[in-house]
Amino acid sequence: MSRVGRGALLILGLGLLLAGPARADARHWDMPTEYPHDSMPGAGVDRFAAELNERSHGAIVVTPSYDAALGFKGIALLRAIEGGTLPLGDSFAGPLGEMAPIFLLSSLPFVATSFEDALRLYRVARPAYEAAFAQHHQRLLYATPWPPTGLWAKHPVLTPADLAGLSLRAYDETSRQVMTASGAEAVYLSFADAMPRLKDGSLQGVLSSGDGGAGRKLWDYLPSFTAINYAVPLSLASINEDAYLALPVEQRQAVEAAAHATEIAQWQLVRVRLEANYATMRANHVEIAQAPGPALKDLLAKSADGAITAWKAQIGRDGAAVLAAYQTQH
């Protein structure tokens, strides 16, 4: 684990100690993510659990779980929260596009590739995210940004020929379209579902960041990372509406305050994670290419234009207006 990761865990552990033991009448909530403990979403569910325990004075005890340990991956996690099987959880936004295309916004290719732009896009889009969650009986708690997306493979992916025919995991339908149009044999899989296919050799590449435990799970199979700077995608934490409304007013306020504090911390953390991740990757012999070659960059941009046009047609006028509002600011 990186020095930054160890420090974050120590701070969270201290927060739990200071908050004191849970009350006998405490509510106990599981909060899963399908990503590893020291990925950005893992840090988020840890932080939220500590914040809520402290702010509710032990009345709400959140137990984080990682790596899809409870069995919920991709859109199944959103449906479990919607149906009340789970009270809350953290979902990668891209797969949720099956339920509402606005969730594909943060991972649209080459739209917001810096943390500053990604935060600006999120602030513009948050009301639309909230409305989409409301359609599925949930409230948005907070967003977690990921470091910029790159390509993991056995060798650097620098030219169109390097990408051609590569069996590649994409993380949502838009990225599958972009990578397929660029020549890869792309399949849309959750991170958890990609791992067995890496182990059996049926996948030769993964579209993902180099973040934390996610990176550690990849470099044993794919020792090269090309920083194509595809997007700064989001994971989104949400809570079941009935679970939220069942709380006394002061506990609802604690949930909202914990979510707000977690979101601020996550946007601060991601700014230091990128270099920390790269340092850890290099220490584990990952070859990092800082950019693709110009021909591949042009090919990806052309494929991206087609995918964005298709997304605008799918989402309709109101959704496209969210992207337009961001681009006007930008």
Secondary structure, DSSP 8 states (H G I E B T S, - for coil): --HHHHHHHHHHHHHHHHH----TT-EEEEEE-SS-TTSHHHHHHHHHHHHHHHHTTTSEEEEEE-TTTTS--THHHHHHHHHTSSSEEEEETGGGGGT-GGGGGGGSTTT--SHHHHHHHHHHHHHHHHHHHHTTTEEEEEEEE----EEEESS---SHHHHTT-EEEESSHHHHHHHHHTT-EEEE--HHHHHHHHHTTS--EEEE---HHHHHHHTTT--EEE-------EEEEEEEHHHHHTS-HHHHHHHHHHHHHHHHHHHHHHHHHHHHHHHHHHHTT-EEESS--HHHHHHHHHHHHHHHHHHHHHHHHHHHHHHHHHHHH-
